Every structure is written in C-alpha cells, then in structure tokens.
Amino acid sequence: MKPRHLLTLIASVTFAVSLPAQKPLPASTQELLATSDLLNTPTQKDIADISSKTKCGDEKAQYWLALINSQGRLFPKNQDAAWEWMLRPAQQGCAAAQEGMSGIYLSGEGIRPRDNSEAQRWSGLAATQSSAEAQFSSGGRLVG
C-alpha cells in the first residue's frame, strides 16, 4: 500500500472513531414525531379512540383532539374547539399542549387575539418541563 493511501486510511479511521455516537432525540421531540405520524393519517377509529380517551381526562388524547380540530382533518376545522381542547391538557401540565397554547397566542388565529406575552408565558411553562422545542422557541424570542 502506498504511503499516501495508508495516511488517508489512518486519517479516515481516526476521524470515524473520534465521532461521538448520535444522541437520542429528546423525549419531547420523540413524542412530537409520534403525534405527527398519527395526525398525518387519522382514521375514524383513531378519532373514536381519541374521543373516548378525552372523556376519561387523558391529556395526550385531549392534545391530539385539539390538533385534529385545528387542522380540519376528517371533520371541518374548528379553532374554537381546538383552543378549548388545547387549554385542558396545558392546564394539567402537558408540555406539548403548553407549547401549542403558545403557538395559538403567537398566531392570533381563531378566537384569541395575538398576545406575545401570553405566548411567552405558555412557552416558558413548557420549557421548564424540559421541552426541547419550547426551550428553543423561548430562547429565540429572547434573542429576536
């Protein structure tokens, strides 16, 4: 083997070995991706299951129902219902719903006027629960 090729091989192996393994995604990001998968192709059975769970106070199901109402999948878009269903789990401490409330107040879409201070309050609550998305957006609002 030529010295130049040997040097390239050694450099490549050294670089590959020194790379740290990719860290797993934060739990909040994993949950967000799972929710996104469910919402991309909801079925009537999914909606029935979610509706049943909301009656039992399941905060994740309430959050999903809020997203479904805000996106208008399987039934007409309803921002009033989306806000009501998002508020319930947000008040129970669900970080994803708190970040959702932040988004509602930032956009001013639906029944609530745009309110940056209320958006920051909800995002801050989510960020205190180690929500990576909320921490990122809260930091962005502080800088920007």
Stockholm file with secondary structure:
# STOCKHOLM 1.0

chainA/1-144         MKPRHLLTLIASVTFAVSLPAQKPLPASTQELLATSDLLNTPTQKDIADISSKTKCGDEKAQYWLALINSQGRLFPKNQDAAWEWMLRPAQQGCAAAQEGMSGIYLSGEGIRPRDNSEAQRWSGLAATQSSAEAQFSSGGRLVG
#=GR chainA/1-144 SS CCHHHHHHHHHHHHHHHHSCCCCCCCHHHHHHHHHHHHHHSCCHHHHHHHHHHHHTTCHHHHHHHHHHHHHTCSSCCCHHHHHHHHHHHHHTTCHHHHHHHHHHHHHTCTTSCCCHHHHHHHHHHHHTTTCHHHHHHHHHHHHC
#=GC SS_cons         CCHHHHHHHHHHHHHHHHSCCCCCCCHHHHHHHHHHHHHHSCCHHHHHHHHHHHHTTCHHHHHHHHHHHHHTCSSCCCHHHHHHHHHHHHHTTCHHHHHHHHHHHHHTCTTSCCCHHHHHHHHHHHHTTTCHHHHHHHHHHHHC
//
